[in-house]
Amino acid sequence: MAAGKNVLLGILAIILGLIVIAFPLISVFTFSVLAGMGVLILGIWFLVQAFSVWESSKGISIVYLILGIIAIIAGIGLVGNILALSFLASFILYLAGFFLFMSGVITLFAGEGGSAKGVGVLGIIIGIMYLILGFYAWDPFYLALLIGIWLIISGVFEIIKPKKEVSTDPVE
């Protein structure tokens, strides 16, 4: 049964990836609406938490209140705003790329042995790739393309993923 779920999830991911690539602006718009609504709901939850913990901890309540206000503003700003979503996606890719690149440089120079050097070089290469992807994520068409490709690759890996063996040994 689990193997059937893997194939079904894989096929679904591939279909969604193709839809995102075929209709890039509609896909990114839909994603921005969903992301914005999610952040908006999270902001409302933070406000509820702020008032519920006010009696026990004023400091935590103020933190929840600030987070709630920021999340509500960000959520409203994201709903249907393709450029804001593209900016955030690009910023996150730049940030991750920078950290991966720096981690790779540190590992390359501080690591001992061939495997550490290899991990360092790999970190540098992947960091550079993230920085390049961040550049392309500024454009909503490329952002949709990146999301679509990721969905298709995830779907393929889901289909070819080996099924887990179920142990019948009661000792394990």
ChimeraX commands (.cxc) that place a marker at each C-alpha (Angstrom):
marker #1 position 0.00,0.00,0.00 radius 0.5
marker #1 position 2.84,2.41,0.82 radius 0.5
marker #1 position 4.40,1.87,-2.63 radius 0.5
marker #1 position 1.06,2.83,-4.21 radius 0.5
marker #1 position 1.02,6.04,-2.17 radius 0.5
marker #1 position 4.57,6.86,-3.30 radius 0.5
marker #1 position 3.62,6.48,-6.96 radius 0.5
marker #1 position 0.40,8.45,-6.52 radius 0.5
marker #1 position 2.20,11.28,-4.70 radius 0.5
marker #1 position 4.93,11.24,-7.33 radius 0.5
marker #1 position 2.47,11.47,-10.20 radius 0.5
marker #1 position 0.58,14.26,-8.42 radius 0.5
marker #1 position 3.80,16.22,-7.88 radius 0.5
marker #1 position 4.79,15.80,-11.54 radius 0.5
marker #1 position 1.34,16.96,-12.71 radius 0.5
marker #1 position 1.45,19.98,-10.37 radius 0.5
marker #1 position 4.96,20.79,-11.58 radius 0.5
marker #1 position 3.81,20.74,-15.20 radius 0.5
marker #1 position 0.82,22.94,-14.34 radius 0.5
marker #1 position 3.06,25.46,-12.57 radius 0.5
marker #1 position 5.40,25.57,-15.57 radius 0.5
marker #1 position 2.49,25.83,-18.05 radius 0.5
marker #1 position 0.73,28.64,-16.13 radius 0.5
marker #1 position 3.52,30.49,-14.30 radius 0.5
marker #1 position 1.78,33.72,-13.28 radius 0.5
marker #1 position -1.44,32.01,-12.18 radius 0.5
marker #1 position 0.60,29.50,-10.16 radius 0.5
marker #1 position 2.77,32.11,-8.46 radius 0.5
marker #1 position -0.29,34.30,-7.81 radius 0.5
marker #1 position -2.11,31.35,-6.22 radius 0.5
marker #1 position 0.94,30.52,-4.12 radius 0.5
marker #1 position 1.24,34.16,-2.98 radius 0.5
marker #1 position -2.44,34.19,-1.96 radius 0.5
marker #1 position -2.04,30.93,0.00 radius 0.5
marker #1 position 1.22,32.06,1.62 radius 0.5
marker #1 position -0.29,35.44,2.50 radius 0.5
marker #1 position -3.39,33.87,4.01 radius 0.5
marker #1 position -1.24,31.45,6.00 radius 0.5
marker #1 position 0.90,34.26,7.41 radius 0.5
marker #1 position -2.23,36.32,8.12 radius 0.5
marker #1 position -3.81,33.44,10.07 radius 0.5
marker #1 position -0.53,32.95,11.94 radius 0.5
marker #1 position -0.57,36.65,12.87 radius 0.5
marker #1 position -4.10,36.35,14.22 radius 0.5
marker #1 position -3.02,33.30,16.22 radius 0.5
marker #1 position -0.11,35.29,17.67 radius 0.5
marker #1 position -2.53,38.04,18.74 radius 0.5
marker #1 position -4.78,35.47,20.43 radius 0.5
marker #1 position -1.73,34.03,22.20 radius 0.5
marker #1 position -0.66,37.54,23.28 radius 0.5
marker #1 position -3.92,38.08,25.12 radius 0.5
marker #1 position -4.08,34.57,26.56 radius 0.5
marker #1 position -0.64,34.73,28.23 radius 0.5
marker #1 position -0.91,38.35,29.41 radius 0.5
marker #1 position -1.63,37.34,33.03 radius 0.5
marker #1 position 1.25,34.85,33.29 radius 0.5
marker #1 position 3.97,36.68,31.34 radius 0.5
marker #1 position 3.81,40.24,30.12 radius 0.5
marker #1 position 7.13,39.92,28.26 radius 0.5
marker #1 position 6.04,36.89,26.24 radius 0.5
marker #1 position 2.69,38.55,25.61 radius 0.5
marker #1 position 4.41,41.63,24.16 radius 0.5
marker #1 position 6.59,39.42,21.94 radius 0.5
marker #1 position 3.47,37.62,20.66 radius 0.5
marker #1 position 1.77,40.98,20.11 radius 0.5
marker #1 position 4.69,42.34,18.07 radius 0.5
marker #1 position 4.98,39.11,16.07 radius 0.5
marker #1 position 1.23,39.13,15.47 radius 0.5
marker #1 position 1.22,42.69,14.14 radius 0.5
marker #1 position 4.23,42.02,11.90 radius 0.5
marker #1 position 2.71,38.77,10.60 radius 0.5
marker #1 position -0.64,40.42,9.86 radius 0.5
marker #1 position 1.04,43.24,7.95 radius 0.5
marker #1 position 3.25,40.76,6.06 radius 0.5
marker #1 position 0.27,38.49,5.35 radius 0.5
marker #1 position -1.79,41.35,3.94 radius 0.5
marker #1 position 1.22,42.42,1.88 radius 0.5
marker #1 position 1.71,38.92,0.46 radius 0.5
marker #1 position -1.89,38.14,-0.50 radius 0.5
marker #1 position -1.89,38.23,-4.28 radius 0.5
marker #1 position 1.33,40.23,-4.48 radius 0.5
marker #1 position 3.54,38.30,-6.90 radius 0.5
marker #1 position 6.45,40.74,-6.64 radius 0.5
marker #1 position 6.54,40.52,-2.84 radius 0.5
marker #1 position 6.55,36.73,-3.02 radius 0.5
marker #1 position 9.31,36.79,-5.64 radius 0.5
marker #1 position 11.34,39.16,-3.47 radius 0.5
marker #1 position 10.98,36.93,-0.41 radius 0.5
marker #1 position 11.81,33.77,-2.35 radius 0.5
marker #1 position 14.83,35.47,-3.86 radius 0.5
marker #1 position 15.95,36.86,-0.50 radius 0.5
marker #1 position 15.66,33.44,1.16 radius 0.5
marker #1 position 17.67,31.83,-1.65 radius 0.5
marker #1 position 20.34,34.56,-1.38 radius 0.5
marker #1 position 20.50,34.12,2.39 radius 0.5
marker #1 position 20.72,30.32,2.19 radius 0.5
marker #1 position 23.31,30.60,-0.60 radius 0.5
marker #1 position 25.43,32.97,1.44 radius 0.5
marker #1 position 25.37,30.68,4.48 radius 0.5
marker #1 position 26.11,27.58,2.41 radius 0.5
marker #1 position 28.97,29.35,0.64 radius 0.5
marker #1 position 30.48,30.60,3.93 radius 0.5
marker #1 position 30.05,27.18,5.55 radius 0.5
marker #1 position 31.81,25.60,2.58 radius 0.5
marker #1 position 34.71,28.06,2.79 radius 0.5
marker #1 position 35.10,27.47,6.53 radius 0.5
marker #1 position 34.94,23.69,6.10 radius 0.5
marker #1 position 37.38,23.82,3.20 radius 0.5
marker #1 position 40.02,25.69,5.19 radius 0.5
marker #1 position 39.36,24.32,8.68 radius 0.5
marker #1 position 38.39,20.73,7.87 radius 0.5
marker #1 position 40.91,17.97,8.11 radius 0.5
marker #1 position 41.10,15.16,5.59 radius 0.5
marker #1 position 39.92,14.71,2.04 radius 0.5
marker #1 position 36.25,14.22,2.90 radius 0.5
marker #1 position 36.12,17.53,4.79 radius 0.5
marker #1 position 37.70,19.31,1.82 radius 0.5
marker #1 position 35.17,17.66,-0.48 radius 0.5
marker #1 position 32.28,18.75,1.74 radius 0.5
marker #1 position 33.71,22.27,1.77 radius 0.5
marker #1 position 33.92,22.42,-2.02 radius 0.5
marker #1 position 30.40,20.98,-2.28 radius 0.5
marker #1 position 29.12,23.66,0.12 radius 0.5
marker #1 position 30.76,26.38,-1.99 radius 0.5
marker #1 position 29.30,25.00,-5.23 radius 0.5
marker #1 position 25.78,24.61,-3.79 radius 0.5
marker #1 position 26.02,28.08,-2.20 radius 0.5
marker #1 position 26.88,29.58,-5.58 radius 0.5
marker #1 position 24.00,27.68,-7.17 radius 0.5
marker #1 position 21.62,29.11,-4.55 radius 0.5
marker #1 position 22.91,32.62,-5.25 radius 0.5
marker #1 position 22.30,32.12,-8.97 radius 0.5
marker #1 position 18.81,30.74,-8.30 radius 0.5
marker #1 position 18.12,33.75,-6.07 radius 0.5
marker #1 position 18.91,36.01,-9.01 radius 0.5
marker #1 position 16.39,34.18,-11.20 radius 0.5
marker #1 position 13.72,34.06,-8.47 radius 0.5
marker #1 position 13.31,37.84,-8.78 radius 0.5
marker #1 position 11.33,37.21,-11.96 radius 0.5
marker #1 position 7.95,35.51,-11.31 radius 0.5
marker #1 position 8.26,33.46,-14.51 radius 0.5
marker #1 position 11.57,31.97,-13.38 radius 0.5
marker #1 position 10.25,31.50,-9.84 radius 0.5
marker #1 position 7.37,29.44,-11.25 radius 0.5
marker #1 position 9.81,27.53,-13.42 radius 0.5
marker #1 position 12.00,26.75,-10.38 radius 0.5
marker #1 position 8.97,25.62,-8.36 radius 0.5
marker #1 position 7.72,23.49,-11.26 radius 0.5
marker #1 position 11.11,21.83,-11.80 radius 0.5
marker #1 position 11.38,21.14,-8.07 radius 0.5
marker #1 position 7.91,19.54,-8.06 radius 0.5
marker #1 position 8.73,17.37,-11.07 radius 0.5
marker #1 position 12.06,16.21,-9.57 radius 0.5
marker #1 position 10.36,15.53,-6.22 radius 0.5
marker #1 position 7.68,13.54,-8.01 radius 0.5
marker #1 position 10.22,11.43,-9.88 radius 0.5
marker #1 position 12.13,10.71,-6.67 radius 0.5
marker #1 position 8.87,9.86,-4.91 radius 0.5
marker #1 position 8.06,7.31,-7.61 radius 0.5
marker #1 position 11.51,5.67,-7.62 radius 0.5
marker #1 position 11.94,5.79,-3.83 radius 0.5
marker #1 position 12.39,2.25,-2.53 radius 0.5
marker #1 position 9.54,1.08,-0.38 radius 0.5
marker #1 position 10.33,0.50,3.28 radius 0.5
marker #1 position 10.51,-3.06,4.39 radius 0.5
marker #1 position 8.05,-3.92,7.12 radius 0.5
marker #1 position 9.57,-6.00,9.85 radius 0.5
marker #1 position 7.48,-8.85,11.20 radius 0.5
marker #1 position 9.99,-9.63,13.97 radius 0.5
marker #1 position 8.33,-8.74,17.32 radius 0.5
marker #1 position 11.75,-8.22,18.95 radius 0.5
marker #1 position 12.65,-5.17,16.84 radius 0.5
marker link #1:1,2 radius 0.2
marker link #1:2,3 radius 0.2
marker link #1:3,4 radius 0.2
marker link #1:4,5 radius 0.2
marker link #1:5,6 radius 0.2
marker link #1:6,7 radius 0.2
marker link #1:7,8 radius 0.2
marker link #1:8,9 radius 0.2
marker link #1:9,10 radius 0.2
marker link #1:10,11 radius 0.2
marker link #1:11,12 radius 0.2
marker link #1:12,13 radius 0.2
marker link #1:13,14 radius 0.2
marker link #1:14,15 radius 0.2
marker link #1:15,16 radius 0.2
marker link #1:16,17 radius 0.2
marker link #1:17,18 radius 0.2
marker link #1:18,19 radius 0.2
marker link #1:19,20 radius 0.2
marker link #1:20,21 radius 0.2
marker link #1:21,22 radius 0.2
marker link #1:22,23 radius 0.2
marker link #1:23,24 radius 0.2
marker link #1:24,25 radius 0.2
marker link #1:25,26 radius 0.2
marker link #1:26,27 radius 0.2
marker link #1:27,28 radius 0.2
marker link #1:28,29 radius 0.2
marker link #1:29,30 radius 0.2
marker link #1:30,31 radius 0.2
marker link #1:31,32 radius 0.2
marker link #1:32,33 radius 0.2
marker link #1:33,34 radius 0.2
marker link #1:34,35 radius 0.2
marker link #1:35,36 radius 0.2
marker link #1:36,37 radius 0.2
marker link #1:37,38 radius 0.2
marker link #1:38,39 radius 0.2
marker link #1:39,40 radius 0.2
marker link #1:40,41 radius 0.2
marker link #1:41,42 radius 0.2
marker link #1:42,43 radius 0.2
marker link #1:43,44 radius 0.2
marker link #1:44,45 radius 0.2
marker link #1:45,46 radius 0.2
marker link #1:46,47 radius 0.2
marker link #1:47,48 radius 0.2
marker link #1:48,49 radius 0.2
marker link #1:49,50 radius 0.2
marker link #1:50,51 radius 0.2
marker link #1:51,52 radius 0.2
marker link #1:52,53 radius 0.2
marker link #1:53,54 radius 0.2
marker link #1:54,55 radius 0.2
marker link #1:55,56 radius 0.2
marker link #1:56,57 radius 0.2
marker link #1:57,58 radius 0.2
marker link #1:58,59 radius 0.2
marker link #1:59,60 radius 0.2
marker link #1:60,61 radius 0.2
marker link #1:61,62 radius 0.2
marker link #1:62,63 radius 0.2
marker link #1:63,64 radius 0.2
marker link #1:64,65 radius 0.2
marker link #1:65,66 radius 0.2
marker link #1:66,67 radius 0.2
marker link #1:67,68 radius 0.2
marker link #1:68,69 radius 0.2
marker link #1:69,70 radius 0.2
marker link #1:70,71 radius 0.2
marker link #1:71,72 radius 0.2
marker link #1:72,73 radius 0.2
marker link #1:73,74 radius 0.2
marker link #1:74,75 radius 0.2
marker link #1:75,76 radius 0.2
marker link #1:76,77 radius 0.2
marker link #1:77,78 radius 0.2
marker link #1:78,79 radius 0.2
marker link #1:79,80 radius 0.2
marker link #1:80,81 radius 0.2
marker link #1:81,82 radius 0.2
marker link #1:82,83 radius 0.2
marker link #1:83,84 radius 0.2
marker link #1:84,85 radius 0.2
marker link #1:85,86 radius 0.2
marker link #1:86,87 radius 0.2
marker link #1:87,88 radius 0.2
marker link #1:88,89 radius 0.2
marker link #1:89,90 radius 0.2
marker link #1:90,91 radius 0.2
marker link #1:91,92 radius 0.2
marker link #1:92,93 radius 0.2
marker link #1:93,94 radius 0.2
marker link #1:94,95 radius 0.2
marker link #1:95,96 radius 0.2
marker link #1:96,97 radius 0.2
marker link #1:97,98 radius 0.2
marker link #1:98,99 radius 0.2
marker link #1:99,100 radius 0.2
marker link #1:100,101 radius 0.2
marker link #1:101,102 radius 0.2
marker link #1:102,103 radius 0.2
marker link #1:103,104 radius 0.2
marker link #1:104,105 radius 0.2
marker link #1:105,106 radius 0.2
marker link #1:106,107 radius 0.2
marker link #1:107,108 radius 0.2
marker link #1:108,109 radius 0.2
marker link #1:109,110 radius 0.2
marker link #1:110,111 radius 0.2
marker link #1:111,112 radius 0.2
marker link #1:112,113 radius 0.2
marker link #1:113,114 radius 0.2
marker link #1:114,115 radius 0.2
marker link #1:115,116 radius 0.2
marker link #1:116,117 radius 0.2
marker link #1:117,118 radius 0.2
marker link #1:118,119 radius 0.2
marker link #1:119,120 radius 0.2
marker link #1:120,121 radius 0.2
marker link #1:121,122 radius 0.2
marker link #1:122,123 radius 0.2
marker link #1:123,124 radius 0.2
marker link #1:124,125 radius 0.2
marker link #1:125,126 radius 0.2
marker link #1:126,127 radius 0.2
marker link #1:127,128 radius 0.2
marker link #1:128,129 radius 0.2
marker link #1:129,130 radius 0.2
marker link #1:130,131 radius 0.2
marker link #1:131,132 radius 0.2
marker link #1:132,133 radius 0.2
marker link #1:133,134 radius 0.2
marker link #1:134,135 radius 0.2
marker link #1:135,136 radius 0.2
marker link #1:136,137 radius 0.2
marker link #1:137,138 radius 0.2
marker link #1:138,139 radius 0.2
marker link #1:139,140 radius 0.2
marker link #1:140,141 radius 0.2
marker link #1:141,142 radius 0.2
marker link #1:142,143 radius 0.2
marker link #1:143,144 radius 0.2
marker link #1:144,145 radius 0.2
marker link #1:145,146 radius 0.2
marker link #1:146,147 radius 0.2
marker link #1:147,148 radius 0.2
marker link #1:148,149 radius 0.2
marker link #1:149,150 radius 0.2
marker link #1:150,151 radius 0.2
marker link #1:151,152 radius 0.2
marker link #1:152,153 radius 0.2
marker link #1:153,154 radius 0.2
marker link #1:154,155 radius 0.2
marker link #1:155,156 radius 0.2
marker link #1:156,157 radius 0.2
marker link #1:157,158 radius 0.2
marker link #1:158,159 radius 0.2
marker link #1:159,160 radius 0.2
marker link #1:160,161 radius 0.2
marker link #1:161,162 radius 0.2
marker link #1:162,163 radius 0.2
marker link #1:163,164 radius 0.2
marker link #1:164,165 radius 0.2
marker link #1:165,166 radius 0.2
marker link #1:166,167 radius 0.2
marker link #1:167,168 radius 0.2
marker link #1:168,169 radius 0.2
marker link #1:169,170 radius 0.2
marker link #1:170,171 radius 0.2
marker link #1:171,172 radius 0.2
view
